[in-house]
């Protein structure tokens, strides 16, 4: 299992959608939320995503396609 640390920033139109839950179910990626702030007009989450390398890449691409800003905070933290 590989882990990567990311900051996810959600625009207003995505704040109320269950994106993290869908990511877990569709890509078998496990988030470990370290810090978060969610308001009516935007939200952000700092977390470590764990899973197979291919699943992590697909999940990150999927979130970006939805409009989530995904910033990598560090290289792979564990392999």
Jmol script that loads the backbone (N, CA, C; Angstrom):
load data "model"
ATOM      1  N   UNK A   1       0.853  -1.182   0.000  1.00  0.00           N
ATOM      2  CA  UNK A   1       0.000   0.000   0.000  1.00  0.00           C
ATOM      3  C   UNK A   1       0.896   1.243   0.000  1.00  0.00           C
ATOM      4  N   UNK A   2       0.490   2.217  -0.776  1.00  0.00           N
ATOM      5  CA  UNK A   2       1.200   3.485  -0.891  1.00  0.00           C
ATOM      6  C   UNK A   2       0.352   4.580  -0.253  1.00  0.00           C
ATOM      7  N   UNK A   3       1.012   5.574   0.335  1.00  0.00           N
ATOM      8  CA  UNK A   3       0.320   6.720   0.924  1.00  0.00           C
ATOM      9  C   UNK A   3       0.864   8.000   0.303  1.00  0.00           C
ATOM     10  N   UNK A   4      -0.036   8.936   0.051  1.00  0.00           N
ATOM     11  CA  UNK A   4       0.362  10.243  -0.457  1.00  0.00           C
ATOM     12  C   UNK A   4      -0.411  11.308   0.332  1.00  0.00           C
ATOM     13  N   UNK A   5       0.254  12.398   0.657  1.00  0.00           N
ATOM     14  CA  UNK A   5      -0.368  13.483   1.426  1.00  0.00           C
ATOM     15  C   UNK A   5      -0.848  14.554   0.452  1.00  0.00           C
ATOM     16  N   UNK A   6      -2.111  14.960   0.599  1.00  0.00           N
ATOM     17  CA  UNK A   6      -2.705  15.924  -0.324  1.00  0.00           C
ATOM     18  C   UNK A   6      -3.543  16.960   0.426  1.00  0.00           C
ATOM     19  N   UNK A   7      -3.753  18.089  -0.240  1.00  0.00           N
ATOM     20  CA  UNK A   7      -4.754  19.061   0.201  1.00  0.00           C
ATOM     21  C   UNK A   7      -5.822  19.094  -0.876  1.00  0.00           C
ATOM     22  N   UNK A   8      -7.053  18.860  -0.480  1.00  0.00           N
ATOM     23  CA  UNK A   8      -8.185  18.867  -1.391  1.00  0.00           C
ATOM     24  C   UNK A   8      -8.990  20.141  -1.123  1.00  0.00           C
ATOM     25  N   UNK A   9      -9.204  20.944  -2.152  1.00  0.00           N
ATOM     26  CA  UNK A   9      -9.978  22.176  -2.011  1.00  0.00           C
ATOM     27  C   UNK A   9     -11.231  22.036  -2.866  1.00  0.00           C
ATOM     28  N   UNK A  10     -12.381  22.204  -2.218  1.00  0.00           N
ATOM     29  CA  UNK A  10     -13.668  22.006  -2.871  1.00  0.00           C
ATOM     30  C   UNK A  10     -14.345  23.344  -3.125  1.00  0.00           C
ATOM     31  N   UNK A  11     -14.718  23.634  -4.382  1.00  0.00           N
ATOM     32  CA  UNK A  11     -15.468  24.861  -4.663  1.00  0.00           C
ATOM     33  C   UNK A  11     -16.909  24.734  -4.152  1.00  0.00           C
ATOM     34  N   UNK A  12     -17.596  25.838  -4.106  1.00  0.00           N
ATOM     35  CA  UNK A  12     -18.941  25.901  -3.528  1.00  0.00           C
ATOM     36  C   UNK A  12     -19.882  24.829  -4.071  1.00  0.00           C
ATOM     37  N   UNK A  13     -19.862  24.594  -5.373  1.00  0.00           N
ATOM     38  CA  UNK A  13     -20.821  23.643  -5.959  1.00  0.00           C
ATOM     39  C   UNK A  13     -20.531  22.192  -5.582  1.00  0.00           C
ATOM     40  N   UNK A  14     -19.355  21.913  -4.998  1.00  0.00           N
ATOM     41  CA  UNK A  14     -19.020  20.538  -4.609  1.00  0.00           C
ATOM     42  C   UNK A  14     -19.014  20.310  -3.103  1.00  0.00           C
ATOM     43  N   UNK A  15     -19.172  21.365  -2.312  1.00  0.00           N
ATOM     44  CA  UNK A  15     -19.034  21.241  -0.853  1.00  0.00           C
ATOM     45  C   UNK A  15     -20.012  20.229  -0.263  1.00  0.00           C
ATOM     46  N   UNK A  16     -21.224  20.178  -0.765  1.00  0.00           N
ATOM     47  CA  UNK A  16     -22.244  19.307  -0.170  1.00  0.00           C
ATOM     48  C   UNK A  16     -22.317  17.921  -0.811  1.00  0.00           C
ATOM     49  N   UNK A  17     -21.441  17.631  -1.759  1.00  0.00           N
ATOM     50  CA  UNK A  17     -21.459  16.327  -2.414  1.00  0.00           C
ATOM     51  C   UNK A  17     -20.562  15.335  -1.665  1.00  0.00           C
ATOM     52  N   UNK A  18     -20.944  14.064  -1.633  1.00  0.00           N
ATOM     53  CA  UNK A  18     -20.179  13.052  -0.899  1.00  0.00           C
ATOM     54  C   UNK A  18     -18.980  12.516  -1.698  1.00  0.00           C
ATOM     55  N   UNK A  19     -18.086  13.400  -2.073  1.00  0.00           N
ATOM     56  CA  UNK A  19     -16.971  13.032  -2.945  1.00  0.00           C
ATOM     57  C   UNK A  19     -16.017  12.064  -2.267  1.00  0.00           C
ATOM     58  N   UNK A  20     -15.694  12.288  -1.001  1.00  0.00           N
ATOM     59  CA  UNK A  20     -14.775  11.394  -0.298  1.00  0.00           C
ATOM     60  C   UNK A  20     -15.371   9.997  -0.194  1.00  0.00           C
ATOM     61  N   UNK A  21     -16.638   9.906   0.134  1.00  0.00           N
ATOM     62  CA  UNK A  21     -17.307   8.602   0.208  1.00  0.00           C
ATOM     63  C   UNK A  21     -17.315   7.881  -1.127  1.00  0.00           C
ATOM     64  N   UNK A  22     -17.581   8.599  -2.198  1.00  0.00           N
ATOM     65  CA  UNK A  22     -17.561   7.994  -3.532  1.00  0.00           C
ATOM     66  C   UNK A  22     -16.159   7.525  -3.900  1.00  0.00           C
ATOM     67  N   UNK A  23     -15.138   8.316  -3.532  1.00  0.00           N
ATOM     68  CA  UNK A  23     -13.755   7.939  -3.822  1.00  0.00           C
ATOM     69  C   UNK A  23     -13.407   6.619  -3.129  1.00  0.00           C
ATOM     70  N   UNK A  24     -13.804   6.496  -1.868  1.00  0.00           N
ATOM     71  CA  UNK A  24     -13.525   5.263  -1.119  1.00  0.00           C
ATOM     72  C   UNK A  24     -14.175   4.075  -1.814  1.00  0.00           C
ATOM     73  N   UNK A  25     -15.430   4.216  -2.167  1.00  0.00           N
ATOM     74  CA  UNK A  25     -16.190   3.115  -2.757  1.00  0.00           C
ATOM     75  C   UNK A  25     -15.723   2.766  -4.173  1.00  0.00           C
ATOM     76  N   UNK A  26     -15.470   3.783  -4.996  1.00  0.00           N
ATOM     77  CA  UNK A  26     -15.154   3.529  -6.401  1.00  0.00           C
ATOM     78  C   UNK A  26     -13.697   3.166  -6.662  1.00  0.00           C
ATOM     79  N   UNK A  27     -12.774   3.657  -5.819  1.00  0.00           N
ATOM     80  CA  UNK A  27     -11.355   3.460  -6.108  1.00  0.00           C
ATOM     81  C   UNK A  27     -10.621   2.662  -5.037  1.00  0.00           C
ATOM     82  N   UNK A  28     -11.311   2.270  -3.972  1.00  0.00           N
ATOM     83  CA  UNK A  28     -10.700   1.519  -2.876  1.00  0.00           C
ATOM     84  C   UNK A  28      -9.489   2.265  -2.316  1.00  0.00           C
ATOM     85  N   UNK A  29      -9.661   3.585  -2.133  1.00  0.00           N
ATOM     86  CA  UNK A  29      -8.634   4.454  -1.569  1.00  0.00           C
ATOM     87  C   UNK A  29      -9.117   4.865  -0.179  1.00  0.00           C
ATOM     88  N   UNK A  30      -8.234   4.756   0.811  1.00  0.00           N
ATOM     89  CA  UNK A  30      -8.599   5.060   2.190  1.00  0.00           C
ATOM     90  C   UNK A  30      -8.024   6.407   2.616  1.00  0.00           C
ATOM     91  N   UNK A  31      -8.882   7.382   2.945  1.00  0.00           N
ATOM     92  CA  UNK A  31      -8.379   8.678   3.399  1.00  0.00           C
ATOM     93  C   UNK A  31      -8.166   8.693   4.916  1.00  0.00           C
ATOM     94  N   UNK A  32      -7.103   9.340   5.347  1.00  0.00           N
ATOM     95  CA  UNK A  32      -6.860   9.604   6.765  1.00  0.00           C
ATOM     96  C   UNK A  32      -6.853  11.125   6.895  1.00  0.00           C
ATOM     97  N   UNK A  33      -7.967  11.684   7.330  1.00  0.00           N
ATOM     98  CA  UNK A  33      -8.126  13.137   7.387  1.00  0.00           C
ATOM     99  C   UNK A  33      -7.344  13.683   8.576  1.00  0.00           C
ATOM    100  N   UNK A  34      -6.452  14.610   8.294  1.00  0.00           N
ATOM    101  CA  UNK A  34      -5.596  15.207   9.327  1.00  0.00           C
ATOM    102  C   UNK A  34      -6.095  16.571   9.778  1.00  0.00           C
ATOM    103  N   UNK A  35      -6.703  17.299   8.872  1.00  0.00           N
ATOM    104  CA  UNK A  35      -7.220  18.630   9.186  1.00  0.00           C
ATOM    105  C   UNK A  35      -8.235  18.987   8.110  1.00  0.00           C
ATOM    106  N   UNK A  36      -9.261  19.765   8.487  1.00  0.00           N
ATOM    107  CA  UNK A  36     -10.280  20.146   7.508  1.00  0.00           C
ATOM    108  C   UNK A  36     -10.993  21.412   7.957  1.00  0.00           C
ATOM    109  N   UNK A  37     -11.543  22.107   6.977  1.00  0.00           N
ATOM    110  CA  UNK A  37     -12.391  23.265   7.221  1.00  0.00           C
ATOM    111  C   UNK A  37     -13.434  23.286   6.113  1.00  0.00           C
ATOM    112  N   UNK A  38     -14.698  23.188   6.494  1.00  0.00           N
ATOM    113  CA  UNK A  38     -15.772  23.181   5.506  1.00  0.00           C
ATOM    114  C   UNK A  38     -16.766  24.275   5.877  1.00  0.00           C
ATOM    115  N   UNK A  39     -17.040  25.136   4.909  1.00  0.00           N
ATOM    116  CA  UNK A  39     -18.000  26.222   5.088  1.00  0.00           C
ATOM    117  C   UNK A  39     -19.015  26.149   3.961  1.00  0.00           C
ATOM    118  N   UNK A  40     -19.958  27.068   3.946  1.00  0.00           N
ATOM    119  CA  UNK A  40     -20.999  27.062   2.914  1.00  0.00           C
ATOM    120  C   UNK A  40     -20.444  27.281   1.515  1.00  0.00           C
ATOM    121  N   UNK A  41     -19.410  28.122   1.380  1.00  0.00           N
ATOM    122  CA  UNK A  41     -18.943  28.513   0.056  1.00  0.00           C
ATOM    123  C   UNK A  41     -17.676  27.798  -0.402  1.00  0.00           C
ATOM    124  N   UNK A  42     -16.995  27.098   0.476  1.00  0.00           N
ATOM    125  CA  UNK A  42     -15.799  26.342   0.088  1.00  0.00           C
ATOM    126  C   UNK A  42     -15.391  25.437   1.225  1.00  0.00           C
ATOM    127  N   UNK A  43     -14.507  24.510   0.914  1.00  0.00           N
ATOM    128  CA  UNK A  43     -13.992  23.619   1.945  1.00  0.00           C
ATOM    129  C   UNK A  43     -12.645  23.073   1.528  1.00  0.00           C
ATOM    130  N   UNK A  44     -11.845  22.679   2.525  1.00  0.00           N
ATOM    131  CA  UNK A  44     -10.571  22.043   2.226  1.00  0.00           C
ATOM    132  C   UNK A  44     -10.312  20.948   3.239  1.00  0.00           C
ATOM    133  N   UNK A  45      -9.567  19.954   2.793  1.00  0.00           N
ATOM    134  CA  UNK A  45      -9.204  18.811   3.629  1.00  0.00           C
ATOM    135  C   UNK A  45      -7.731  18.506   3.378  1.00  0.00           C
ATOM    136  N   UNK A  46      -6.973  18.350   4.438  1.00  0.00           N
ATOM    137  CA  UNK A  46      -5.610  17.835   4.329  1.00  0.00           C
ATOM    138  C   UNK A  46      -5.674  16.393   4.797  1.00  0.00           C
ATOM    139  N   UNK A  47      -5.239  15.487   3.948  1.00  0.00           N
ATOM    140  CA  UNK A  47      -5.328  14.081   4.312  1.00  0.00           C
ATOM    141  C   UNK A  47      -4.238  13.267   3.644  1.00  0.00           C
ATOM    142  N   UNK A  48      -4.076  12.062   4.153  1.00  0.00           N
ATOM    143  CA  UNK A  48      -3.227  11.070   3.514  1.00  0.00           C
ATOM    144  C   UNK A  48      -4.153  10.081   2.831  1.00  0.00           C
ATOM    145  N   UNK A  49      -3.889   9.819   1.578  1.00  0.00           N
ATOM    146  CA  UNK A  49      -4.663   8.835   0.827  1.00  0.00           C
ATOM    147  C   UNK A  49      -3.839   7.570   0.735  1.00  0.00           C
ATOM    148  N   UNK A  50      -4.428   6.448   1.097  1.00  0.00           N
ATOM    149  CA  UNK A  50      -3.720   5.175   1.039  1.00  0.00           C
ATOM    150  C   UNK A  50      -4.386   4.230   0.071  1.00  0.00           C
ATOM    151  N   UNK A  51      -3.567   3.478  -0.651  1.00  0.00           N
ATOM    152  CA  UNK A  51      -4.095   2.503  -1.595  1.00  0.00           C
ATOM    153  C   UNK A  51      -3.026   2.088  -2.569  1.00  0.00           C
ATOM    154  N   UNK A  52      -3.416   1.299  -3.544  1.00  0.00           N
ATOM    155  CA  UNK A  52      -2.492   0.897  -4.597  1.00  0.00           C
ATOM    156  C   UNK A  52      -2.163   2.124  -5.454  1.00  0.00           C
ATOM    157  N   UNK A  53      -0.954   2.189  -5.953  1.00  0.00           N
ATOM    158  CA  UNK A  53      -0.492   3.355  -6.722  1.00  0.00           C
ATOM    159  C   UNK A  53      -1.441   3.702  -7.859  1.00  0.00           C
ATOM    160  N   UNK A  54      -1.875   2.710  -8.616  1.00  0.00           N
ATOM    161  CA  UNK A  54      -2.774   2.946  -9.745  1.00  0.00           C
ATOM    162  C   UNK A  54      -4.116   3.516  -9.269  1.00  0.00           C
ATOM    163  N   UNK A  55      -4.639   2.985  -8.168  1.00  0.00           N
ATOM    164  CA  UNK A  55      -5.910   3.472  -7.632  1.00  0.00           C
ATOM    165  C   UNK A  55      -5.786   4.913  -7.157  1.00  0.00           C
ATOM    166  N   UNK A  56      -4.660   5.249  -6.520  1.00  0.00           N
ATOM    167  CA  UNK A  56      -4.441   6.629  -6.074  1.00  0.00           C
ATOM    168  C   UNK A  56      -4.412   7.589  -7.259  1.00  0.00           C
ATOM    169  N   UNK A  57      -3.702   7.216  -8.310  1.00  0.00           N
ATOM    170  CA  UNK A  57      -3.617   8.072  -9.495  1.00  0.00           C
ATOM    171  C   UNK A  57      -4.986   8.265 -10.140  1.00  0.00           C
ATOM    172  N   UNK A  58      -5.756   7.180 -10.241  1.00  0.00           N
ATOM    173  CA  UNK A  58      -7.090   7.286 -10.837  1.00  0.00           C
ATOM    174  C   UNK A  58      -8.015   8.131  -9.966  1.00  0.00           C
ATOM    175  N   UNK A  59      -7.948   7.966  -8.636  1.00  0.00           N
ATOM    176  CA  UNK A  59      -8.799   8.738  -7.731  1.00  0.00           C
ATOM    177  C   UNK A  59      -8.464  10.226  -7.795  1.00  0.00           C
ATOM    178  N   UNK A  60      -7.180  10.552  -7.830  1.00  0.00           N
ATOM    179  CA  UNK A  60      -6.768  11.956  -7.912  1.00  0.00           C
ATOM    180  C   UNK A  60      -7.215  12.557  -9.240  1.00  0.00           C
ATOM    181  N   UNK A  61      -7.045  11.842 -10.326  1.00  0.00           N
ATOM    182  CA  UNK A  61      -7.508  12.317 -11.628  1.00  0.00           C
ATOM    183  C   UNK A  61      -9.012  12.519 -11.660  1.00  0.00           C
ATOM    184  N   UNK A  62      -9.744  11.602 -11.066  1.00  0.00           N
ATOM    185  CA  UNK A  62     -11.205  11.695 -10.999  1.00  0.00           C
ATOM    186  C   UNK A  62     -11.638  12.941 -10.230  1.00  0.00           C
ATOM    187  N   UNK A  63     -10.994  13.180  -9.069  1.00  0.00           N
ATOM    188  CA  UNK A  63     -11.352  14.371  -8.284  1.00  0.00           C
ATOM    189  C   UNK A  63     -11.038  15.652  -9.053  1.00  0.00           C
ATOM    190  N   UNK A  64      -9.900  15.684  -9.726  1.00  0.00           N
ATOM    191  CA  UNK A  64      -9.559  16.867 -10.533  1.00  0.00           C
ATOM    192  C   UNK A  64     -10.575  17.076 -11.638  1.00  0.00           C
ATOM    193  N   UNK A  65     -11.014  15.993 -12.286  1.00  0.00           N
ATOM    194  CA  UNK A  65     -12.030  16.099 -13.334  1.00  0.00           C
ATOM    195  C   UNK A  65     -13.345  16.655 -12.794  1.00  0.00           C
ATOM    196  N   UNK A  66     -13.663  16.343 -11.538  1.00  0.00           N
ATOM    197  CA  UNK A  66     -14.888  16.868 -10.919  1.00  0.00           C
ATOM    198  C   UNK A  66     -14.794  18.355 -10.595  1.00  0.00           C
ATOM    199  N   UNK A  67     -13.574  18.858 -10.472  1.00  0.00           N
ATOM    200  CA  UNK A  67     -13.384  20.268 -10.125  1.00  0.00           C
ATOM    201  C   UNK A  67     -12.741  20.482  -8.770  1.00  0.00           C
ATOM    202  N   UNK A  68     -12.312  19.394  -8.116  1.00  0.00           N
ATOM    203  CA  UNK A  68     -11.605  19.515  -6.838  1.00  0.00           C
ATOM    204  C   UNK A  68     -10.160  19.886  -7.146  1.00  0.00           C
ATOM    205  N   UNK A  69      -9.634  20.878  -6.443  1.00  0.00           N
ATOM    206  CA  UNK A  69      -8.219  21.215  -6.590  1.00  0.00           C
ATOM    207  C   UNK A  69      -7.439  20.256  -5.699  1.00  0.00           C
ATOM    208  N   UNK A  70      -6.528  19.496  -6.306  1.00  0.00           N
ATOM    209  CA  UNK A  70      -5.723  18.524  -5.576  1.00  0.00           C
ATOM    210  C   UNK A  70      -4.280  18.998  -5.600  1.00  0.00           C
ATOM    211  N   UNK A  71      -3.749  19.322  -4.421  1.00  0.00           N
ATOM    212  CA  UNK A  71      -2.353  19.736  -4.293  1.00  0.00           C
ATOM    213  C   UNK A  71      -1.593  18.665  -3.528  1.00  0.00           C
ATOM    214  N   UNK A  72      -0.530  18.149  -4.136  1.00  0.00           N
ATOM    215  CA  UNK A  72       0.316  17.189  -3.454  1.00  0.00           C
ATOM    216  C   UNK A  72       1.175  17.941  -2.445  1.00  0.00           C
ATOM    217  N   UNK A  73       1.137  17.528  -1.186  1.00  0.00           N
ATOM    218  CA  UNK A  73       1.878  18.220  -0.137  1.00  0.00           C
ATOM    219  C   UNK A  73       3.249  17.608   0.089  1.00  0.00           C
ATOM    220  N   UNK A  74       3.434  16.378  -0.337  1.00  0.00           N
ATOM    221  CA  UNK A  74       4.717  15.711  -0.177  1.00  0.00           C
ATOM    222  C   UNK A  74       4.757  14.565  -1.178  1.00  0.00           C
ATOM    223  N   UNK A  75       5.942  14.059  -1.389  1.00  0.00           N
ATOM    224  CA  UNK A  75       6.055  12.856  -2.195  1.00  0.00           C
ATOM    225  C   UNK A  75       5.424  11.715  -1.432  1.00  0.00           C
ATOM    226  N   UNK A  76       5.541  10.533  -1.957  1.00  0.00           N
ATOM    227  CA  UNK A  76       5.011   9.349  -1.297  1.00  0.00           C
ATOM    228  C   UNK A  76       5.596   9.275   0.110  1.00  0.00           C
ATOM    229  N   UNK A  77       4.751   9.120   1.128  1.00  0.00           N
ATOM    230  CA  UNK A  77       5.228   9.111   2.494  1.00  0.00           C
ATOM    231  C   UNK A  77       5.510   7.705   3.008  1.00  0.00           C
ATOM    232  N   UNK A  78       4.971   6.697   2.359  1.00  0.00           N
ATOM    233  CA  UNK A  78       5.186   5.318   2.764  1.00  0.00           C
ATOM    234  C   UNK A  78       4.952   4.421   1.588  1.00  0.00           C
ATOM    235  N   UNK A  79       5.686   3.356   1.485  1.00  0.00           N
ATOM    236  CA  UNK A  79       5.456   2.423   0.385  1.00  0.00           C
ATOM    237  C   UNK A  79       5.307   1.021   0.856  1.00  0.00           C
TER     238      UNK A  79
END
end "model"
wireframe off; spacefill off
backbone 0.3
color backbone group
